[in-house]
Amino acid sequence: MQLRRLYAYAVGGLVIGALLWPVSGLQRRDSFPLSTYPMFTRRRQRVVIYAVLGLGKSQDDVERVEAIPPRFIANNEVMQAVVTVRRAVRKGRAARRHFCQRVATAVAKAPDFSHVEALEIVRDIYDPLRYFAADGERIERQRLERCRIVR
């Protein structure tokens, strides 16, 4: 009987230890199912977002900049479009140029984007706290690629 009780205490201690492990701070990476939820518990210094922007003129001849919808980049899924843009950027200049031309070809065929004359792939950097406190203000925008839309 003593051996069974000792076994039960040992198993109970291991379970409690496993549950407290994420809180200990010794865990270096996040893992399922014992998550430290780093997206909520660690301060992010900056967030980098890559985007494809359409440039054109409005009817008043004022420059107009708008985000190109995901359907032209990958499909209707926003996160797949985000990953597609990020991959193209990280593969280098030639891949960015090819990607920009591919998206430009798709945009050129869309009648609702007939006002768009060029595309830019940009890298925006945000401070998350400043973003929400200062109404979406970004720290920096860097143009990575630009391509014309040929119709």
N, CA, C and O of each residue as an XYZ file, in Angstrom:
604
protein
N       0.816     -1.191      0.000
C       0.000      0.000      0.000
C       0.862      1.260      0.000
O       0.524      2.230     -0.678
N       1.957      1.268      0.737
C       2.845      2.416      0.796
C       3.432      2.735     -0.575
O       3.586      3.901     -0.939
N       3.760      1.683     -1.337
C       4.345      1.879     -2.666
C       3.358      2.559     -3.619
O       3.746      3.399     -4.431
N       2.092      2.191     -3.512
C       1.066      2.816     -4.351
C       0.902      4.292     -4.002
O       0.753      5.139     -4.883
N       0.932      4.582     -2.709
C       0.787      5.967     -2.276
C       1.983      6.806     -2.753
O       1.816      7.937     -3.207
N       3.181      6.239     -2.645
C       4.386      6.916     -3.098
C       4.322      7.167     -4.609
O       4.700      8.238     -5.083
N       3.848      6.186     -5.344
C       3.684      6.313     -6.786
C       2.683      7.433     -7.118
O       2.935      8.237     -8.015
N       1.555      7.488     -6.402
C       0.537      8.522     -6.622
C       1.111      9.912     -6.338
O       0.862     10.850     -7.096
N       1.872     10.049     -5.259
C       2.502     11.334     -4.947
C       3.504     11.742     -6.029
O       3.586     12.913     -6.400
N       4.247     10.789     -6.520
C       5.251     11.075     -7.554
C       4.569     11.543     -8.838
O       4.988     12.534     -9.437
N       3.536     10.848     -9.258
C       2.812     11.241    -10.462
C       2.167     12.611    -10.266
O       2.233     13.457    -11.157
N       1.553     12.834     -9.121
C       0.941     14.132     -8.822
C       1.970     15.256     -8.834
O       1.705     16.337     -9.359
N       3.127     15.010     -8.266
C       4.198     16.009     -8.255
C       4.693     16.329     -9.659
O       4.962     17.487     -9.978
N       4.812     15.302    -10.498
C       5.237     15.529    -11.878
C       4.211     16.360    -12.652
O       4.582     17.248    -13.419
N       2.944     16.076    -12.454
C       1.889     16.828    -13.142
C       1.911     18.289    -12.691
O       1.831     19.193    -13.523
N       2.017     18.524    -11.397
C       2.062     19.896    -10.886
C       3.313     20.614    -11.404
O       3.241     21.783    -11.785
N       4.441     19.932    -11.421
C       5.673     20.520    -11.945
C       5.552     20.876    -13.415
O       6.022     21.930    -13.843
N       4.921     19.997    -14.193
C       4.741     20.265    -15.626
C       3.833     21.471    -15.849
O       4.046     22.252    -16.777
N       2.824     21.619    -14.999
C       1.923     22.763    -15.142
C       2.586     24.077    -14.733
O       2.275     25.128    -15.294
N       3.491     24.025    -13.766
C       4.161     25.240    -13.302
C       5.392     25.596    -14.137
O       5.888     26.718    -14.043
N       5.889     24.674    -14.943
C       7.090     24.904    -15.744
C       7.008     26.160    -16.618
O       7.966     26.932    -16.631
N       5.910     26.404    -17.352
C       5.863     27.615    -18.182
C       5.967     28.916    -17.383
O       6.471     29.917    -17.892
N       5.498     28.907    -16.149
C       5.511     30.101    -15.316
C       6.894     30.348    -14.713
O       7.191     31.464    -14.286
N       7.723     29.340    -14.677
C       9.032     29.443    -14.019
C       9.986     30.392    -14.716
O      10.911     30.900    -14.082
N       9.789     30.651    -16.014
C      10.693     31.512    -16.760
C      11.888     30.770    -17.317
O      12.700     31.370    -18.021
N      12.024     29.496    -17.030
C      13.148     28.704    -17.516
C      12.926     28.186    -18.933
O      13.873     27.810    -19.623
N      11.691     28.172    -19.348
C      11.345     27.677    -20.677
C      11.726     28.731    -21.708
O      11.293     29.878    -21.601
N      12.521     28.367    -22.696
C      13.033     29.320    -23.682
C      12.136     29.487    -24.896
O      12.176     30.534    -25.542
N      11.339     28.497    -25.221
C      10.471     28.620    -26.386
C       9.065     28.173    -26.022
O       8.869     27.383    -25.098
N       8.111     28.677    -26.745
C       6.717     28.367    -26.495
C       6.394     26.981    -27.030
O       6.907     26.580    -28.075
N       5.548     26.254    -26.321
C       5.179     24.923    -26.801
C       3.761     24.579    -26.370
O       3.270     25.058    -25.348
N       3.133     23.760    -27.149
C       1.789     23.276    -26.857
C       1.907     21.992    -26.046
O       2.805     21.205    -26.344
N       1.104     21.726    -25.080
C      -0.063     22.462    -24.590
C       0.264     23.402    -23.438
O      -0.617     24.125    -22.972
N       1.487     23.410    -22.974
C       1.851     24.253    -21.841
C       2.453     25.558    -22.360
O       3.671     25.736    -22.358
N       1.603     26.449    -22.796
C       2.047     27.668    -23.448
C       2.282     28.797    -22.452
O       1.596     28.898    -21.435
N       3.260     29.641    -22.760
C       3.495     30.859    -21.979
C       2.797     32.051    -22.622
O       2.860     33.163    -22.097
N       2.134     31.830    -23.749
C       1.411     32.865    -24.486
C       2.287     34.104    -24.699
O       1.941     35.196    -24.246
N       3.417     33.935    -25.385
C       4.350     35.060    -25.548
C       3.756     36.239    -26.311
O       4.207     37.371    -26.140
N       2.757     35.993    -27.144
C       2.167     37.106    -27.892
C       1.443     38.075    -26.968
O       1.161     39.209    -27.354
N       1.139     37.634    -25.752
C       0.481     38.504    -24.781
C       1.380     38.872    -23.610
O       1.157     39.901    -22.973
N       2.378     38.070    -23.312
C       3.181     38.285    -22.111
C       4.494     38.996    -22.360
O       5.109     39.471    -21.405
N       4.950     39.090    -23.588
C       6.212     39.766    -23.883
C       5.944     41.024    -24.687
O       5.124     41.023    -25.606
N       6.631     42.084    -24.340
C       6.465     43.338    -25.063
C       7.168     43.230    -26.412
O       8.328     42.827    -26.493
N       6.463     43.586    -27.439
C       7.048     43.614    -28.781
C       7.604     45.007    -29.016
O       6.893     46.002    -28.878
N       8.864     45.070    -29.367
C       9.493     46.362    -29.587
C       9.010     47.003    -30.881
O       8.773     48.209    -30.943
N       8.868     46.181    -31.904
C       8.397     46.693    -33.185
C       7.770     45.569    -33.975
O       8.066     44.393    -33.764
N       6.916     45.945    -34.868
C       6.235     44.990    -35.732
C       6.529     45.396    -37.172
O       6.383     46.562    -37.536
N       6.945     44.429    -37.988
C       7.242     44.685    -39.392
C       6.119     44.079    -40.229
O       5.783     42.903    -40.085
N       5.555     44.893    -41.094
C       4.463     44.448    -41.964
C       4.845     44.777    -43.401
O       5.211     45.909    -43.715
N       4.755     43.776    -44.265
C       4.985     43.979    -45.697
C       3.624     44.096    -46.372
O       2.691     43.361    -46.047
N       3.524     45.016    -47.304
C       2.234     45.234    -47.975
C       2.456     45.577    -49.437
O       3.535     46.017    -49.834
N       1.417     45.367    -50.226
C       1.411     45.771    -51.627
C       0.400     46.909    -51.742
O      -0.778     46.752    -51.420
N       0.888     48.055    -52.208
C       0.043     49.241    -52.328
C      -0.182     49.592    -53.790
O       0.710     49.436    -54.625
N      -1.376     50.063    -54.085
C      -1.689     50.551    -55.420
C      -1.598     52.069    -55.437
O      -2.124     52.739    -54.549
N      -0.934     52.603    -56.439
C      -0.768     54.049    -56.570
C      -1.500     54.519    -57.816
O      -1.416     53.896    -58.874
N      -2.204     55.600    -57.680
C      -2.919     56.147    -58.828
C      -3.426     57.531    -58.526
O      -3.074     58.119    -57.503
N      -4.240     58.050    -59.396
C      -4.826     59.380    -59.222
C      -6.328     59.227    -59.073
O      -6.948     58.384    -59.720
N      -6.904     60.055    -58.209
C      -8.358     60.068    -58.069
C      -8.941     60.953    -59.172
O      -8.193     61.492    -59.988
N     -10.235     61.104    -59.205
C     -10.882     61.945    -60.215
C     -10.481     63.406    -60.060
O     -10.523     64.169    -61.025
N     -10.091     63.799    -58.849
C      -9.659     65.183    -58.585
C      -8.180     65.369    -58.871
O      -7.616     66.418    -58.558
N      -7.542     64.361    -59.465
C      -6.119     64.369    -59.781
C      -5.242     64.448    -58.525
O      -4.151     65.017    -58.547
N      -5.743     63.869    -57.441
C      -4.988     63.786    -56.187
C      -4.420     62.376    -56.094
O      -5.100     61.401    -56.413
N      -3.152     62.276    -55.649
C      -2.550     60.945    -55.549
C      -3.332     60.089    -54.554
O      -3.695     60.535    -53.466
N      -3.572     58.875    -54.956
C      -4.363     57.949    -54.154
C      -3.525     56.697    -53.901
O      -2.975     56.107    -54.831
N      -3.435     56.302    -52.634
C      -2.695     55.102    -52.240
C      -3.672     54.179    -51.529
O      -4.387     54.595    -50.618
N      -3.694     52.919    -51.956
C      -4.593     51.968    -51.317
C      -3.959     50.584    -51.276
O      -3.153     50.222    -52.133
N      -4.340     49.832    -50.272
C      -3.835     48.457    -50.144
C      -4.481     47.592    -51.222
O      -5.679     47.691    -51.486
N      -3.666     46.752    -51.831
C      -4.171     45.819    -52.836
C      -4.787     44.620    -52.107
O      -4.143     44.046    -51.229
N      -6.005     44.236    -52.449
C      -6.683     43.135    -51.760
C      -5.959     41.793    -51.929
O      -5.241     41.586    -52.907
N      -6.155     40.897    -50.975
C      -5.497     39.584    -51.005
C      -5.774     38.771    -52.259
O      -4.936     37.964    -52.661
N      -6.918     38.961    -52.879
C      -7.269     38.146    -54.061
C      -6.274     38.330    -55.205
O      -6.120     37.424    -56.024
N      -5.602     39.461    -55.285
C      -4.610     39.688    -56.332
C      -3.239     39.116    -55.956
O      -2.397     38.897    -56.826
N      -3.022     38.880    -54.682
C      -1.716     38.449    -54.182
C      -1.621     36.927    -54.103
O      -0.647     36.332    -54.563
N      -2.640     36.308    -53.516
C      -2.639     34.850    -53.371
C      -4.035     34.310    -53.656
O      -4.263     33.635    -54.660
N      -4.957     34.617    -52.761
C      -6.364     34.248    -52.888
C      -7.137     35.156    -51.932
O      -6.624     36.211    -51.561
N      -8.322     34.794    -51.531
C      -9.110     35.658    -50.648
C      -8.681     35.605    -49.185
O      -9.196     36.369    -48.369
N      -7.768     34.738    -48.845
C      -7.327     34.587    -47.456
C      -6.246     35.610    -47.112
O      -5.181     35.625    -47.729
N      -6.520     36.455    -46.139
C      -5.604     37.528    -45.762
C      -4.256     36.983    -45.293
O      -3.212     37.477    -45.721
N      -4.260     35.987    -44.432
C      -2.997     35.476    -43.885
C      -2.143     34.798    -44.959
O      -0.915     34.865    -44.902
N      -2.770     34.159    -45.920
C      -1.995     33.568    -47.012
C      -1.370     34.661    -47.875
O      -0.257     34.501    -48.377
N      -2.079     35.759    -48.045
C      -1.515     36.887    -48.792
C      -0.339     37.492    -48.033
O       0.676     37.836    -48.637
N      -0.467     37.622    -46.723
C       0.623     38.168    -45.899
C       1.872     37.307    -46.034
O       2.972     37.824    -46.231
N       1.702     36.007    -45.927
C       2.841     35.080    -46.027
C       3.439     35.129    -47.435
O       4.660     35.077    -47.585
N       2.609     35.228    -48.453
C       3.088     35.286    -49.838
C       3.952     36.524    -50.063
O       5.013     36.434    -50.681
N       3.511     37.668    -49.572
C       4.295     38.900    -49.723
C       5.608     38.779    -48.955
O       6.666     39.124    -49.482
N       5.549     38.295    -47.721
C       6.758     38.159    -46.898
C       7.774     37.232    -47.555
O       8.970     37.524    -47.558
N       7.310     36.122    -48.109
C       8.228     35.186    -48.780
C       8.884     35.824    -49.998
O      10.083     35.657    -50.223
N       8.105     36.546    -50.772
C       8.666     37.204    -51.957
C       9.729     38.219    -51.561
O      10.765     38.327    -52.217
N       9.475     38.957    -50.496
C      10.433     39.959    -50.031
C      11.717     39.294    -49.555
O      12.813     39.749    -49.883
N      11.589     38.236    -48.796
C      12.763     37.580    -48.215
C      13.604     36.821    -49.231
O      14.771     36.526    -48.972
N      13.026     36.503    -50.384
C      13.790     35.779    -51.407
C      14.731     36.678    -52.192
O      15.579     36.180    -52.932
N      14.599     37.987    -52.048
C      15.528     38.890    -52.709
C      14.896     39.722    -53.800
O      13.705     39.619    -54.097
N      15.741     40.553    -54.385
C      15.277     41.547    -55.363
C      14.623     40.932    -56.606
O      13.577     41.403    -57.054
N      15.223     39.905    -57.149
C      14.656     39.285    -58.361
C      13.271     38.700    -58.070
O      12.352     38.847    -58.876
N      13.126     38.049    -56.937
C      11.831     37.472    -56.574
C      10.800     38.571    -56.327
O       9.639     38.426    -56.709
N      11.215     39.668    -55.692
C      10.297     40.796    -55.473
C       9.836     41.391    -56.789
O       8.655     41.697    -56.956
N      10.754     41.554    -57.717
C      10.414     42.125    -59.025
C       9.410     41.225    -59.745
O       8.405     41.702    -60.271
N       9.688     39.927    -59.763
C       8.790     38.968    -60.415
C       7.419     38.980    -59.744
O       6.395     38.978    -60.426
N       7.396     38.993    -58.422
C       6.142     39.007    -57.670
C       5.348     40.280    -57.979
O       4.140     40.219    -58.207
N       6.019     41.416    -57.985
C       5.355     42.688    -58.268
C       4.723     42.670    -59.657
O       3.595     43.129    -59.833
N       5.446     42.142    -60.642
C       4.918     42.061    -62.007
C       3.714     41.115    -62.085
O       2.751     41.386    -62.802
N       3.775     40.019    -61.353
C       2.658     39.067    -61.343
C       1.402     39.711    -60.770
O       0.316     39.557    -61.328
N       1.544     40.436    -59.656
C       0.394     41.112    -59.048
C      -0.098     42.239    -59.963
O      -1.304     42.449    -60.090
N       0.818     42.956    -60.595
C       0.440     44.040    -61.518
C      -0.382     43.506    -62.684
O      -1.333     44.152    -63.126
N      -0.020     42.332    -63.180
C      -0.776     41.716    -64.276
C      -2.201     41.398    -63.832
O      -3.151     41.614    -64.585
N      -2.352     40.889    -62.616
C      -3.683     40.570    -62.091
C      -4.505     41.834    -61.863
O      -5.698     41.860    -62.166
N      -3.875     42.885    -61.328
C      -4.584     44.148    -61.071
C      -4.995     44.806    -62.382
O      -6.062     45.417    -62.457
N      -4.175     44.694    -63.402
C      -4.472     45.311    -64.704
C      -5.754     44.759    -65.313
O      -6.427     45.459    -66.070
N      -6.097     43.537    -65.002
C      -7.293     42.897    -65.561
C      -8.569     43.255    -64.801
O      -9.668     42.946    -65.263
N      -8.437     43.903    -63.638
C      -9.605     44.192    -62.794
C     -10.162     45.575    -63.101
O      -9.462     46.568    -62.902
N     -11.398     45.671    -63.579
C     -11.969     46.974    -63.925
C     -12.119     47.910    -62.725
O     -12.040     49.129    -62.880
N     -12.334     47.353    -61.535
C     -12.505     48.214    -60.358
C     -11.180     48.810    -59.868
O     -11.177     49.612    -58.934
N     -10.065     48.431    -60.479
C      -8.761     49.002    -60.139
C      -8.142     49.694    -61.358
O      -6.919     49.757    -61.487
N      -8.988     50.208    -62.243
C      -8.486     50.863    -63.452
C      -7.743     52.164    -63.150
O      -6.965     52.636    -63.979
N      -7.972     52.742    -61.987
C      -7.298     53.976    -61.593
C      -5.874     53.728    -61.071
O      -5.096     54.672    -60.935
N      -5.531     52.476    -60.780
C      -4.208     52.157    -60.236
C      -3.201     52.119    -61.387
O      -3.379     51.388    -62.362
N      -2.148     52.915    -61.255
C      -1.140     53.040    -62.308
C       0.151     52.289    -61.996
O       0.892     51.913    -62.905
N       0.418     52.070    -60.706
C       1.658     51.401    -60.307
C       1.439     50.694    -58.975
O       0.500     50.997    -58.239
N       2.324     49.749    -58.684
C       2.308     49.038    -57.404
C       3.614     49.293    -56.678
O       4.664     49.488    -57.291
N       3.525     49.287    -55.368
C       4.718     49.341    -54.529
C       4.632     48.251    -53.483
O       3.584     48.035    -52.875
N       5.741     47.567    -53.279
C       5.863     46.650    -52.158
C       6.617     47.427    -51.090
O       7.730     47.902    -51.317
N       5.995     47.548    -49.921
C       6.582     48.364    -48.857
C       6.786     47.543    -47.592
O       6.144     46.518    -47.366
N       7.690     48.032    -46.797
C       7.973     47.463    -45.471
C       7.654     48.546    -44.460
O       8.335     49.570    -44.405
N       6.616     48.325    -43.658
C       6.217     49.282    -42.633
C       6.643     48.756    -41.270
O       6.519     47.566    -40.982
N       7.146     49.657    -40.440
C       7.546     49.298    -39.085
C       6.678     50.094    -38.119
O       6.543     51.311    -38.236
N       6.095     49.378    -37.164
C       5.220     49.978    -36.167
C       5.711     49.648    -34.764
O       6.279     48.583    -34.524
N       5.484     50.570    -33.851
C       5.606     50.305    -32.422
C       4.180     50.029    -31.952
O       3.332     50.915    -32.048
N       3.890     48.835    -31.451
C       2.495     48.500    -31.121
C       1.838     49.469    -30.134
O       0.670     49.819    -30.305
N       2.561     49.901    -29.118
C       1.967     50.829    -28.158
C       1.712     52.192    -28.803
O       0.661     52.798    -28.592
N       2.653     52.655    -29.569
C       2.498     53.943    -30.263
C       1.382     53.860    -31.299
O       0.671     54.839    -31.526
N       1.228     52.706    -31.924
C       0.191     52.525    -32.934
C      -1.197     52.776    -32.340
O      -2.010     53.502    -32.913
N      -1.450     52.163    -31.183
C      -2.774     52.309    -30.579
C      -2.927     53.641    -29.842
O      -4.042     54.151    -29.730
N      -1.837     54.210    -29.340
C      -1.919     55.478    -28.612
C      -1.933     56.673    -29.553
O      -2.511     57.709    -29.225
N      -1.304     56.545    -30.720
C      -1.171     57.686    -31.636
C      -1.953     57.483    -32.923
O      -1.596     58.046    -33.958
N      -3.007     56.692    -32.875
C      -3.903     56.516    -34.011
C      -3.218     55.972    -35.262
O      -3.344     56.546    -36.344
N      -2.493     54.867    -35.111
C      -1.955     54.162    -36.262
C      -0.696     54.727    -36.856
O      -0.356     54.407    -37.995
N       0.005     55.556    -36.122
C       1.220     56.166    -36.646
C       2.332     55.128    -36.789
O       2.615     54.384    -35.850
N       2.956     55.080    -37.958
C       4.045     54.121    -38.170
C       5.378     54.803    -37.907
O       5.488     56.026    -37.983
N       6.381     54.005    -37.600
C       7.719     54.527    -37.342
C       8.431     54.802    -38.660
O       9.075     55.838    -38.830
N       8.305     53.859    -39.590
C       9.075     53.968    -40.831
C       8.371     53.239    -41.955
O       7.694     52.236    -41.726
N       8.530     53.741    -43.176
C       8.078     53.028    -44.380
C       9.241     53.003    -45.358
O       9.851     54.028    -45.663
N       9.528     51.804    -45.838
C      10.613     51.628    -46.810
C      10.028     51.001    -48.063
O       9.369     49.963    -48.001
N      10.274     51.636    -49.199
C       9.820     51.071    -50.467
C      10.832     50.034    -50.922
O      12.019     50.330    -51.060
N      10.355     48.809    -51.154
C      11.229     47.715    -51.546
C      11.211     47.468    -53.052
O      12.218     47.072    -53.639
N      10.066     47.704    -53.661
C       9.928     47.456    -55.100
C       8.810     48.314    -55.643
O       7.847     48.621    -54.940
N       8.942     48.695    -56.891
C       7.891     49.446    -57.573
C       7.786     48.929    -59.000
O       8.799     48.699    -59.660
N       6.559     48.747    -59.473
C       6.373     48.316    -60.852
C       5.137     48.995    -61.432
O       4.167     49.260    -60.722
N       5.187     49.267    -62.703
C       4.099     49.927    -63.420
C       3.051     48.886    -63.825
O       3.357     47.708    -64.009
N       1.839     49.346    -63.956
C       0.767     48.485    -64.443
C       0.562     48.808    -65.914
O       0.268     49.943    -66.289
N       0.725     47.791    -66.727
C       0.593     47.964    -68.175
C      -0.771     47.395    -68.583
O      -1.104     46.245    -68.294
N      -1.539     48.239    -69.260
C      -2.869     47.801    -69.718
C      -2.888     47.777    -71.232
O      -3.909     47.438    -71.831
